Amino acid sequence: MEKDRIDDVVLQLPKVDLHLHLDGCVNPSTILELAEEQGIVLPASDRQGLLPYMQVDENCSSLAEYLSKFDFTTRFLQTGAALERVAYEIVEQAAFHNCAYIEVRFAPQLHRYNGLSAEAAIHYVIEGLKRGEQKFHVKARVIAICMRNHSIKDNLEVIEAAAAYIGKGLGAVDLAGDEASYGPELFREVFALSHKLGIPVTIHAGEAAGADNIKEAVTNLGACRIGHGVRLRENAAILEMIVQQQIPLEMCPVSNIQTKAVPSWEAYPIRDYFDRGIKITVNTDNPIVSGTNITKEYRVLSERFGFTLPELSTLVMNGVDSAFLDGHEKRSLKLDLLSKFKAMGV
């Protein structure tokens, strides 16, 4: 009975998505229109034909292969209009799945090939999110990403650009890319500037490399959240540190399986982490690349790991608690979602 009820209400369940990449959310139909507008020749002429260039399947061998899909989508996201449109459409997608709040992250330096500045790229994404907020009543913030394979100079430029929008639609900065090749210790100077400028930090860590990267991200980069963190269990002392400090993990189950961050669903540690008291949040990462959505992610937890409706609601509220919002906005969001849970009998 409980399982049947979960299946019925998961779509209606109010949710949050804190780990959502803009260039992993572009609809193939949008690519078709952007390509026509921009005069870019496509390898296929319909939505289905484009999917192999944008989406991985169960045969994806690594994070590096997974990340290669972004080389295709970013070509079409080099204008302010394109960035604003895709940001708006992400809010629309979130509304369909009853997300009350989302954080959309992207790397400004990857969208400058037609002359946009890093600051302008952030501006257009925020404008799209704001337009989506007004239309669909989903609260949205942006996170600016520094890339591991970029120079210190380029990444410092991202931090400086982000500073102009803190409190004006931007919630935090991040570090992403090839974790196995570029450890977080290489970026201490970059994130020292973020702290000097008062910008919160989340770091991709413990996805394609071990738990030591999580410790470095928290201890020396000042991360108050960790992207993925699936390999945290490889070091018991670091796991205990994360529990004690209540550092949230932005876990993305479907993506984590596809990138081989863990070898199988049987090995996926989310139930263990939850039971140990780690502050888990559940997110989509890249809905189009992974062929997922936030409703599917919650259904996976119910079906594969036995999460009950009260436990799923706890995960949602963990997301609210972990959101890069000011105190008033967070309290308002929390009260709204608690009211909705109560009305649903959860």
Phi and psi in degrees as a GROMACS rama.xvg file:
@    title "Ramachandran Plot"
@    xaxis  label "Phi"
@    yaxis  label "Psi"
@TYPE xy
-59.9191  -42.9424  GLU-2
-63.5997  -44.6277  LYS-3
-59.9499  -39.4446  ASP-4
-67.7034  -40.9199  ARG-5
-60.4069  -45.1769  ILE-6
-59.4202  -36.2646  ASP-7
-71.8427  -34.3072  ASP-8
-104.771  -8.2277  VAL-9
-59.6409  -41.2035  VAL-10
-62.7455  -40.7381  LEU-11
-75.7477  -18.2846  GLN-12
-58.7152  126.914  LEU-13
-65.6245  140.961  PRO-14
-138.374  169.044  LYS-15
-131.976  154.643  VAL-16
-136.525  107.027  ASP-17
-95.4435  -10.5471  LEU-18
-131.571  91.7079  HIS-19
-142.889  112.331  LEU-20
-88.7395  127.786  HIS-21
-56.0016  -47.3462  LEU-22
-79.1078  0.295543  ASP-23
-102.752  9.98772  GLY-24
-120.099  5.17019  CYS-25
-75.839  124.412  VAL-26
-69.3865  138.729  ASN-27
-55.2168  -36.1258  PRO-28
-64.2489  -33.4841  SER-29
-68.8873  -40.5549  THR-30
-58.1423  -42.2634  ILE-31
-57.8167  -42.9221  LEU-32
-73.9558  -41.0403  GLU-33
-64.6865  -39.5431  LEU-34
-62.3001  -41.4091  ALA-35
-65.1481  -43.5509  GLU-36
-62.9747  -37.3727  GLU-37
-97.2836  -1.70235  GLN-38
70.3878  32.8335  GLY-39
-99.1547  129.172  ILE-40
-79.1035  130.877  VAL-41
-100.288  154.486  LEU-42
-79.0232  -8.03456  PRO-43
-150.319  158.555  ALA-44
-110.348  3.68797  SER-45
-139.602  169.711  ASP-46
-57.3451  -48.0737  ARG-47
-63.7014  -36.977  GLN-48
-68.3331  -27.3892  GLY-49
-80.3291  -24.4357  LEU-50
-54.2442  -41.2556  LEU-51
-61.4454  -22.3219  PRO-52
-85.3755  -12.1841  TYR-53
-119.784  -14.0575  MET-54
-132.523  141.069  GLN-55
-92.3449  165.374  VAL-56
-125.058  -168.546  ASP-57
-66.9672  -11.4014  GLU-58
-90.7442  4.18278  ASN-59
-56.0081  131.434  CYS-60
-98.3147  -18.692  SER-61
-167.752  170.114  SER-62
-61.8378  -39.798  LEU-63
-60.2981  -42.9574  ALA-64
-64.9016  -41.1706  GLU-65
-58.897  -46.1237  TYR-66
-67.266  -21.8323  LEU-67
-63.4787  -23.8027  SER-68
-64.0623  -24.1098  LYS-69
-74.4275  -20.6009  PHE-70
-60.7335  -30.971  ASP-71
-75.7382  -51.1008  PHE-72
-70.2649  -34.9568  THR-73
-66.4121  -21.2094  THR-74
-57.7855  -30.3602  ARG-75
-94.4399  -0.484396  PHE-76
-116.18  50.7812  LEU-77
-112.5  9.84323  GLN-78
-125.885  156.148  THR-79
-59.989  -40.829  GLY-80
-63.2564  -41.1061  ALA-81
-66.6253  -43.6134  ALA-82
-62.8354  -42.9745  LEU-83
-64.365  -42.158  GLU-84
-62.5673  -48.3844  ARG-85
-65.2541  -39.5302  VAL-86
-60.8538  -43.1492  ALA-87
-60.9387  -44.8458  TYR-88
-66.3734  -30.0424  GLU-89
-64.1937  -40.9193  ILE-90
-64.0597  -39.497  VAL-91
-60.7935  -45.0982  GLU-92
-61.1843  -42.5553  GLN-93
-62.7182  -40.0536  ALA-94
-62.1649  -37.8647  ALA-95
-59.7454  -32.7975  PHE-96
-98.3706  17.8677  HIS-97
60.7962  36.4705  ASN-98
-77.7372  129.495  CYS-99
-90.122  -21.3501  ALA-100
-153.396  137.171  TYR-101
-137.017  152.864  ILE-102
-121.884  119.407  GLU-103
-105.734  121.32  VAL-104
-110.223  148.094  ARG-105
-159.599  160.958  PHE-106
-101.078  104.57  ALA-107
-54.1816  -35.3786  PRO-108
-66.8333  -16.7047  GLN-109
-84.998  0.708327  LEU-110
-125.444  31.5431  HIS-111
-115.525  8.98387  ARG-112
-70.8503  -17.1736  TYR-113
-105.342  15.4665  ASN-114
105.821  -3.34509  GLY-115
-64.7308  145.257  LEU-116
-83.9154  163.373  SER-117
-59.7833  -40.59  ALA-118
-65.9929  -40.4485  GLU-119
-65.2513  -39.6884  ALA-120
-59.5619  -44.2788  ALA-121
-62.1482  -43.3335  ILE-122
-55.5368  -48.2706  HIS-123
-68.5863  -36.5093  TYR-124
-64.9153  -43.641  VAL-125
-61.6673  -40.4335  ILE-126
-61.3694  -41.7009  GLU-127
-64.5812  -41.4979  GLY-128
-65.0106  -40.9598  LEU-129
-63.2439  -41.8754  LYS-130
-63.4026  -39.3804  ARG-131
-65.7514  -40.1459  GLY-132
-56.6829  -46.4853  GLU-133
-66.2625  -38.2904  GLN-134
-78.4846  -41.4123  LYS-135
-112.61  -2.87644  PHE-136
59.282  39.7363  HIS-137
-114.613  122.749  VAL-138
-72.4543  137.614  LYS-139
-142.504  143.542  ALA-140
-134.199  158.888  ARG-141
-108.396  148.901  VAL-142
-121.573  125.996  ILE-143
-91.0056  127.674  ALA-144
-97.4168  134.228  ILE-145
-92.9372  140.006  CYS-146
-99.5495  138.136  MET-147
-62.8346  -31.8458  ARG-148
-89.5957  4.23389  ASN-149
-93.267  161.435  HIS-150
-70.5646  159.664  SER-151
-57.188  -41.7243  ILE-152
-58.6638  -47.6057  LYS-153
-63.483  -39.2699  ASP-154
-72.6428  -35.4087  ASN-155
-63.0522  -35.2894  LEU-156
-63.1383  -37.0711  GLU-157
-64.6531  -43.8257  VAL-158
-60.5766  -44.037  ILE-159
-64.7026  -39.9081  GLU-160
-66.0607  -40.3431  ALA-161
-62.97  -34.4656  ALA-162
-59.6841  -28.912  ALA-163
-69.1377  -17.6113  ALA-164
-118.676  5.23202  TYR-165
-64.2677  127.742  ILE-166
81.291  0.483536  GLY-167
-126.237  34.0986  LYS-168
116.956  -14.8347  GLY-169
-104.927  133.462  LEU-170
-102.447  -30.0431  GLY-171
-169.316  178.417  ALA-172
-122.713  162.158  VAL-173
-142.766  166.623  ASP-174
-127.307  126.263  LEU-175
-141.511  173.484  ALA-176
117.515  -152.804  GLY-177
-77.1468  89.3027  ASP-178
-64.804  -35.3094  GLU-179
-64.9472  -28.837  ALA-180
-96.1303  -22.9065  SER-181
-131.788  99.369  TYR-182
-69.9435  156.002  GLY-183
-63.6071  -23.5372  PRO-184
-62.5288  -18.6854  GLU-185
-73.2242  -9.52824  LEU-186
-119.994  22.1812  PHE-187
-61.7139  -40.6201  ARG-188
-62.442  -40.8861  GLU-189
-61.318  -48.4814  VAL-190
-83.4991  -14.9163  PHE-191
-62.332  -37.9654  ALA-192
-67.0199  -38.2695  LEU-193
-60.9677  -39.5709  SER-194
-70.3565  -38.2639  HIS-195
-60.2614  -35.3876  LYS-196
-91.5197  0.138116  LEU-197
76.771  31.2806  GLY-198
-103.766  122.671  ILE-199
-61.1767  158.224  PRO-200
-129.815  134.076  VAL-201
-123.632  145.51  THR-202
-131.259  131.35  ILE-203
-66.4104  119.736  HIS-204
-158.403  152.311  ALA-205
68.0683  28.8583  GLY-206
-106.457  -61.2479  GLU-207
-104.886  4.44624  ALA-208
-145.5  177.74  ALA-209
-82.972  -173.892  GLY-210
-64.5077  -26.754  ALA-211
-56.8125  -33.4526  ASP-212
-65.8718  -32.104  ASN-213
-67.9249  -43.6992  ILE-214
-60.9726  -45.5608  LYS-215
-60.2738  -42.5641  GLU-216
-61.9416  -41.4636  ALA-217
-77.289  -47.9072  VAL-218
-75.1009  -41.9499  THR-219
-111.916  -18.8731  ASN-220
-102.417  -9.18237  LEU-221
74.5308  27.6719  GLY-222
-65.7836  131.022  ALA-223
-100.093  -3.12924  CYS-224
-145.287  157.385  ARG-225
-123.268  127.943  ILE-226
-77.9207  118.597  GLY-227
79.9451  -85.1016  HIS-228
68.7071  20.2328  GLY-229
-64.8543  -24.9698  VAL-230
-92.5565  14.3069  ARG-231
-55.2199  -37.7473  LEU-232
-66.3921  -8.87957  ARG-233
-69.8228  -12.292  GLU-234
-138.902  109.159  ASN-235
-62.4168  -35.7577  ALA-236
-68.9642  -40.2062  ALA-237
-69.7505  -38.1586  ILE-238
-59.4487  -43.9445  LEU-239
-63.7906  -37.0074  GLU-240
-60.7718  -42.3457  MET-241
-66.4525  -38.586  ILE-242
-63.9638  -48.7145  VAL-243
-63.5717  -40.2418  GLN-244
-85.7054  -4.8697  GLN-245
52.1054  47.2855  GLN-246
-80.0915  117.863  ILE-247
-69.0225  144.485  PRO-248
-102.39  130.522  LEU-249
-93.3373  84.8658  GLU-250
-86.5332  144.308  MET-251
-132.348  83.7862  CYS-252
-53.7703  -53.2811  PRO-253
-62.2969  -45.9564  VAL-254
-61.7136  -41.9941  SER-255
-62.0625  -32.2347  ASN-256
-72.6262  -43.3389  ILE-257
-65.9098  -36.2916  GLN-258
-82.308  -2.36039  THR-259
66.162  26.2486  LYS-260
-60.7303  -31.395  ALA-261
-132.355  151.464  VAL-262
-77.7681  -21.0419  PRO-263
-163.435  166.719  SER-264
-63.1908  -34.9737  TRP-265
-61.8985  -29.2657  GLU-266
-92.7396  -3.73548  ALA-267
-70.7132  127.607  TYR-268
-91.0333  13.5051  PRO-269
-63.9157  -39.4706  ILE-270
-66.3581  -42.6673  ARG-271
-61.0012  -46.3635  ASP-272
-61.8401  -45.1813  TYR-273
-59.5803  -46.7722  PHE-274
-66.8095  -25.6843  ASP-275
-81.9463  -5.65493  ARG-276
93.2581  13.73  GLY-277
-73.3259  141.309  ILE-278
-79.241  92.7727  LYS-279
-88.6528  136.713  ILE-280
-121.197  152.567  THR-281
-117.362  132.02  VAL-282
-145.354  172.773  ASN-283
-100.016  -24.7168  THR-284
70.1004  -77.9064  ASP-285
-143.432  87.3329  ASN-286
-54.5381  -42.3013  PRO-287
-75.2567  -46.0455  ILE-288
-59.1337  -40.7538  VAL-289
-91.5624  -10.1562  SER-290
63.5668  43.1558  GLY-291
-130.91  178.961  THR-292
-157.02  169.257  ASN-293
-67.504  -30.4411  ILE-294
-65.0564  -43.6065  THR-295
-60.7596  -40.7185  LYS-296
-60.4287  -42.867  GLU-297
-70.0473  -35.5395  TYR-298
-64.1596  -38.7767  ARG-299
-57.877  -43.5334  VAL-300
-64.5685  -37.9193  LEU-301
-67.4239  -48.8352  SER-302
-76.352  -39.4952  GLU-303
-92.2162  -28.6323  ARG-304
-122.212  3.71513  PHE-305
70.6211  22.7172  GLY-306
-65.5237  130.136  PHE-307
-85.1745  169.681  THR-308
-59.6925  -45.0172  LEU-309
-59.5224  -36.8612  PRO-310
-68.7941  -39.7283  GLU-311
-62.5482  -38.7564  LEU-312
-66.6498  -33.1036  SER-313
-62.9477  -41.5613  THR-314
-62.0227  -41.4977  LEU-315
-60.9015  -46.3244  VAL-316
-69.0371  -29.5163  MET-317
-58.7103  -40.451  ASN-318
-63.0247  -40.8737  GLY-319
-63.2402  -47.3302  VAL-320
-59.6806  -31.446  ASP-321
-91.8057  -3.88718  SER-322
-64.1994  146.629  ALA-323
-85.5804  69.2389  PHE-324
-125.72  156.539  LEU-325
-74.2028  169.444  ASP-326
-57.4484  -43.3098  GLY-327
-66.0032  -45.6368  HIS-328
-64.3425  -39.3257  GLU-329
-66.2327  -43.1439  LYS-330
-61.8117  -42.6264  ARG-331
-63.0794  -44.3361  SER-332
-64.1884  -41.3767  LEU-333
-62.7084  -46.465  LYS-334
-63.2144  -39.7869  LEU-335
-61.6615  -47.293  ASP-336
-70.6068  -38.8641  LEU-337
-61.2594  -38.4964  LEU-338
-63.3149  -41.2799  SER-339
-67.2707  -41.0321  LYS-340
-60.7744  -42.6895  PHE-341
-62.8064  -41.7952  LYS-342
-64.5766  -28.718  ALA-343
-85.6848  -7.17177  MET-344
77.3314  24.069  GLY-345
